[in-house]
């Protein structure tokens, strides 16, 4: 493991002081082949580059700082690819995936971190994420509804039931908290997401309901998602295998929750290849950047309403395992586009029943219009993914 290359990938619109602790941790645990890539944006302060240079020298650890001028030069032959990444958007971080594919050697894994993530110095951050890319024979979690809620181990003073951002609303009930973890499965770990102390990844509805402060995580285990089961993970404190560098994307059409739908697709890919997705270690603390919860609620609203439709499509798609992960995933996305079109066509052919007893009730016409709108939203996400995958075919 010590000889494997691992990259920590981030973007920021601040001076990235949080990187000091990360480099200190890398140095402490002697990971000689770990380095950092920072994708700058238009709002990133000019002093950020100077700061990265100074701490790189201080710890003698490589930091590749890709400012806007560098990005324009480096990706000058990838103009269509560059168009997929708007300025002043966290999506721009994924330019780093393409950059890493052109490194020699390509790192075994990359770890996504946000600029409001703070690691614990007594935890070997790189080592905990280094299960990614390994073949394991391990216990997996499953339950009757196919959505085990691993957030059951997040402890608040109020003992609130918590669900991760993007967890389907139809699955948010007691059954999600009960799951079996005695079944064994062999496979390669394609992705690993760590728990968050403090302000975890939950949806705006939950934040509006109650100010969440996670005091501790009631487990030190990693949980591996069993076949045909799903649990969402975001793109902070998350590592992906180099097998996913060409695959992992967040189409901008699905907004701030795009990473969640992508995580479900990665779970589906792991099922097809009989591989694994992990959730658990390493824990880190998030001191969340300033958000407006009402604005976040509006940004998440259609995604929340659409997720059950999205899950229905993804769960029921049948795809044969290909030799390469990329080919399997490409077929999965194309079939998802086809199935979304079929669902829209079926809804368009339904007859309306408009009678309702009360103005607050909803009639079949309203339901149909809403579902067609949501399916268009889902289709835009899949179509955005096809564009990305077509661009990735061009990458050597």
C-alpha positions in Angstrom: 0.0 0.0 0.0 2.8 2.4 0.8 4.0 2.2 -2.8 0.6 2.8 -4.4 -0.1 6.3 -5.6 -3.1 8.0 -4.1 -4.4 11.5 -5.0 -6.5 13.8 -2.9 -8.7 16.0 -5.1 -10.4 19.2 -4.1 -11.6 22.5 -5.3 -12.1 25.7 -3.3 -13.1 29.3 -3.5 -11.1 30.0 -0.3 -7.5 29.8 0.7 -7.3 26.1 1.4 -6.0 26.2 5.0 -7.6 22.8 5.5 -4.9 21.2 3.4 -2.3 21.8 6.1 -3.8 19.1 8.3 -4.1 16.7 5.4 -0.4 17.1 4.5 0.5 16.8 8.1 -1.4 13.5 8.2 0.2 12.2 5.1 3.6 13.1 6.5 2.9 11.5 9.9 1.8 8.2 8.4 4.6 8.2 5.8 2.6 7.9 2.6 5.4 8.8 0.2 3.3 8.4 -3.0 0.3 10.5 -1.9 -0.3 13.9 -3.4 -2.9 16.6 -3.8 -4.5 18.2 -6.8 -6.4 21.5 -6.4 -8.7 22.6 -9.1 -9.0 26.4 -8.9 -12.1 28.4 -10.0 -12.7 32.1 -10.9 -13.6 32.9 -7.3 -10.5 31.2 -5.8 -8.3 33.9 -4.3 -4.9 34.4 -6.0 -3.2 33.8 -2.6 -4.5 30.2 -2.7 -1.8 29.3 -5.2 1.0 30.9 -3.1 -0.4 29.1 0.0 -0.4 25.7 -1.7 3.2 26.3 -2.8 4.3 27.1 0.7 2.8 24.1 2.4 4.0 21.8 -0.3 7.5 23.0 0.4 6.9 22.8 4.2 5.9 19.2 4.1 7.8 18.1 1.0 4.5 16.8 -0.5 3.4 17.4 -4.0 0.5 19.7 -4.7 -0.6 20.3 -8.3 -2.4 23.6 -8.3 -4.4 23.9 -11.6 -5.5 27.5 -11.9 -7.7 28.8 -14.7 -4.8 29.7 -17.0 -3.4 26.2 -16.6 -6.8 24.6 -17.2 -7.2 26.5 -20.5 -3.8 25.5 -21.6 -3.8 21.9 -20.5 -7.3 21.2 -21.9 -6.9 23.3 -25.0 -7.5 20.2 -27.2 -10.5 19.1 -25.1 -12.8 22.1 -25.8 -16.0 20.0 -25.8 -15.0 18.4 -22.5 -14.2 21.7 -20.9 -17.6 23.0 -21.8 -19.1 20.4 -19.4 -17.6 22.2 -16.4 -19.1 25.7 -15.7 -17.1 28.2 -13.7 -18.0 28.8 -10.1 -19.4 25.3 -9.6 -18.1 22.4 -7.5 -18.5 20.2 -10.6 -15.3 21.7 -11.9 -13.4 19.5 -9.5 -13.9 16.5 -11.8 -11.5 18.1 -14.3 -9.1 16.5 -11.9 -10.2 13.0 -13.0 -9.1 13.6 -16.6 -5.9 15.2 -15.4 -5.1 12.1 -13.3 -5.8 9.7 -16.2 -2.9 11.4 -17.9 -0.5 11.0 -15.1 2.3 8.3 -15.0 1.4 6.3 -13.1 -2.3 6.8 -12.9 -3.0 6.8 -9.1 -4.8 3.7 -7.7 -7.5 5.8 -6.2 -8.6 9.4 -5.8 -10.1 10.8 -2.7 -12.6 13.7 -2.9 -12.5 16.2 -0.1 -14.3 19.6 0.4 -12.8 22.7 1.7 -14.9 22.5 4.9 -13.7 19.0 5.7 -11.2 18.6 8.6 -9.4 15.3 9.2 -8.5 13.9 12.6 -4.8 13.7 13.1 -4.8 10.4 15.0 -6.5 8.6 12.0 -4.5 7.4 9.0 -6.7 9.1 6.4 -5.0 7.5 3.4 -4.9 4.0 4.9 -8.6 4.0 5.7 -9.5 4.9 2.1 -7.0 2.4 0.8 -9.5 -0.4 0.9 -10.6 1.0 -2.5 -9.1 -1.1 -5.2 -8.7 -4.1 -2.9 -10.4 -7.5 -3.3 -12.2 -8.6 -0.1 -14.3 -11.4 1.2 -16.4 -9.6 3.7 -19.8 -9.3 5.3 -22.3 -7.2 3.4 -25.5 -5.4 4.5 -28.9 -6.1 3.0 -32.5 -5.6 4.1 -36.1 -6.4 2.8 -36.6 -3.0 1.2 -33.1 -3.0 -0.5 -32.2 0.3 1.2 -30.3 -0.3 4.6 -30.0 3.0 6.3 -26.4 3.1 7.6 -27.0 6.5 9.1 -28.5 4.7 12.0 -25.1 5.0 13.7 -25.0 8.8 13.6 -25.7 9.9 17.2 -27.2 13.3 18.2 -28.2 14.5 21.6 -31.9 14.3 20.6 -31.6 10.8 19.1 -33.1 11.9 15.9 -33.7 9.4 13.1 -31.5 10.6 10.2 -31.4 9.8 6.5 -28.6 10.8 4.1 -29.3 13.3 1.4 -31.0 11.6 -1.6 -32.3 8.6 0.4 -35.6 7.8 -1.4 -38.6 9.2 0.4 -40.6 6.1 -0.1 -38.0 4.2 1.9 -37.8 6.6 4.9 -39.5 4.4 7.5 -38.5 2.0 10.3 -37.7 -0.9 8.1 -34.7 0.9 6.7 -33.0 0.8 10.1 -33.1 -3.0 10.2 -30.7 -4.9 8.1 -28.7 -8.2 8.0 -24.9 -7.9 8.0 -24.0 -11.6 8.3 -24.0 -12.5 4.6 -20.6 -12.9 2.9 -19.6 -11.5 -0.5 -16.3 -11.4 -2.5 -15.4 -8.5 -4.7 -13.3 -5.5 -5.5 -14.0 -2.3 -3.6 -14.9 0.4 -6.2 -15.7 3.2 -3.8 -15.6 4.1 -0.1 -17.3 7.0 1.7 -16.5 8.0 5.3 -18.9 9.2 8.0 -19.0 12.9 9.0 -18.9 14.2 12.5 -20.6 17.5 13.2 -22.7 18.6 10.2 -23.3 15.4 8.0 -24.6 15.1 4.5 -28.4 15.4 5.0 -31.1 17.1 2.9 -32.3 20.6 3.4 -35.7 19.4 4.6 -34.0 17.8 7.6 -31.9 20.9 8.2 -35.0 23.0 8.2 -36.6 20.7 10.7 -33.7 20.6 13.2 -30.2 21.8 13.5 -28.1 18.6 13.3 -24.9 18.1 15.3 -23.4 14.7 15.2 -21.6 14.0 18.4 -20.2 10.7 17.5 -20.4 7.7 15.2 -21.6 4.6 17.1 -19.4 2.2 15.1 -15.9 1.9 13.7 -17.0 -0.6 11.1 -17.1 -0.3 7.4 -20.4 -1.4 5.8 -20.3 -3.1 2.4 -23.5 -2.8 0.4 -24.9 -6.2 -0.6 -26.0 -7.1 -4.1 -29.2 -5.4 -5.2 -29.1 -3.1 -2.2 -28.4 0.7 -2.3 -27.1 3.4 -0.1 -26.3 6.9 -1.4 -22.8 8.5 -1.0 -21.8 12.0 -1.9 -18.4 13.3 -3.1 -16.8 14.4 0.1 -14.6 12.1 2.2 -15.1 9.7 -0.7 -12.5 7.6 -2.6 -13.0 5.9 -5.9 -10.9 3.3 -7.7 -9.1 4.3 -10.9 -11.5 2.0 -12.6 -14.1 4.7 -12.1 -12.1 7.8 -13.2 -13.7 7.7 -16.7 -17.1 6.8 -15.2 -17.7 9.1 -12.2 -19.5 12.2 -13.3 -22.3 14.5 -12.0 -24.4 15.9 -14.9 -25.2 19.5 -14.0 -28.9 19.0 -15.0 -29.6 17.3 -11.7 -28.1 20.1 -9.7 -26.7 19.8 -6.2 -28.0 16.2 -5.8 -26.4 14.9 -9.0 -23.7 13.1 -7.0 -26.4 11.1 -5.2 -27.9 9.6 -8.4 -24.4 8.9 -9.6 -23.7 6.9 -6.4 -26.8 4.8 -7.1 -25.4 4.0 -10.5 -22.0 3.1 -9.0 -23.9 0.7 -6.7 -25.7 -0.8 -9.7 -22.4 -1.2 -11.5 -20.9 -3.0 -8.5 -23.9 -5.4 -8.5 -23.4 -6.2 -12.1 -19.7 -6.9 -11.6 -20.2 -8.6 -8.2 -18.1 -6.0 -6.6 -18.4 -3.8 -3.5 -19.2 -0.2 -2.4 -18.2 0.7 1.2 -19.3 3.2 3.8 -17.7 3.9 7.2 -14.1 4.8 7.8 -12.4 7.3 7.9 -14.5 9.6 10.0 -13.8 13.4 9.6 -15.4 16.6 10.9 -17.3 19.0 8.7 -17.6 22.6 9.6 -20.0 23.4 6.9 -19.7 26.5 4.7 -22.5 29.0 4.9 -25.7 27.8 3.1 -29.2 29.0 3.0 -31.4 26.0 3.8 -34.5 27.5 2.0 -32.4 27.9 -1.2 -31.0 24.4 -0.8 -34.6 23.1 -0.3 -35.6 24.6 -3.7 -32.5 23.3 -5.4 -33.2 19.8 -4.0 -37.0 19.8 -4.4 -37.4 18.2 -7.9 -34.6 15.8 -7.3 -36.3 14.6 -4.1 -39.6 14.1 -5.9 -37.9 12.4 -8.8 -35.7 10.0 -6.9 -38.2 7.2 -6.5 -38.8 7.2 -10.2 -35.1 7.2 -10.8 -34.6 4.3 -8.5 -37.4 2.3 -10.1 -35.6 2.7 -13.5 -32.1 1.8 -12.2 -33.2 -1.2 -10.1 -35.1 -2.9 -12.9 -32.6 -2.4 -15.7 -30.9 -5.6 -16.8 -27.4 -5.2 -18.1 -24.8 -7.9 -18.9 -21.3 -7.6 -17.4 -18.8 -6.5 -19.9 -15.0 -7.0 -19.8 -14.4 -3.4 -18.8 -16.4 -1.4 -16.2 -16.7 1.5 -18.6 -18.4 -0.6 -21.3 -20.9 -2.0 -18.7 -21.6 1.4 -17.4 -22.1 2.9 -20.9 -24.7 0.1 -21.7 -26.4 0.8 -18.3 -26.8 4.5 -19.1 -28.1 3.8 -22.6 -30.7 1.4 -21.3 -31.7 3.9 -18.7 -32.3 6.5 -21.4 -34.4 4.0 -23.3 -36.5 3.0 -20.3 -37.1 6.6 -19.3 -38.4 7.3 -22.8 -40.7 4.3 -22.6 -42.1 5.5 -19.2 -42.8 9.0 -20.6 -44.6 7.5 -23.6 -46.8 5.3 -21.4 -47.7 8.3 -19.3 -48.6 10.3 -22.3 -51.0 7.7 -23.5 -52.9 7.5 -20.2 -56.4 8.8 -19.9 -57.2 11.5 -17.3 -59.6 11.2 -14.4 -60.0 14.7 -13.1 -62.7 14.4 -10.4 -61.5 15.3 -6.9 -63.4 16.0 -3.7 -61.3 18.9 -2.4 -59.1 21.6 -3.9 -56.2 20.3 -1.9 -56.5 16.9 -3.5 -54.6 15.9 -6.5 -56.1 14.4 -9.7 -54.6 12.0 -12.2 -53.9 14.8 -14.7 -51.7 16.6 -12.1 -49.9 13.4 -11.2 -49.3 12.6 -14.8 -47.9 16.1 -15.5 -45.7 15.9 -12.5 -44.3 12.5 -13.4 -43.7 13.5 -17.0 -41.8 16.6 -15.8 -39.8 14.4 -13.4 -39.0 11.9 -16.1 -37.8 14.7 -18.4 -35.5 15.8 -15.5 -34.2 12.3 -15.1 -33.7 12.0 -18.9 -31.7 15.2 -18.9 -29.4 13.6 -16.3 -28.9 10.5 -18.3 -28.3 12.4 -21.5 -25.7 14.5 -19.8 -24.0 11.4 -18.7 -23.9 10.1 -22.3 -22.1 13.3 -23.4 -19.5 12.8 -20.6 -19.0 9.1 -21.5 -18.6 9.9 -25.2 -15.9 12.4 -24.3 -14.2 9.9 -22.1 -14.0 7.5 -25.0 -11.5 9.9 -26.6 -9.2 9.9 -23.6 -6.2 7.6 -24.0 
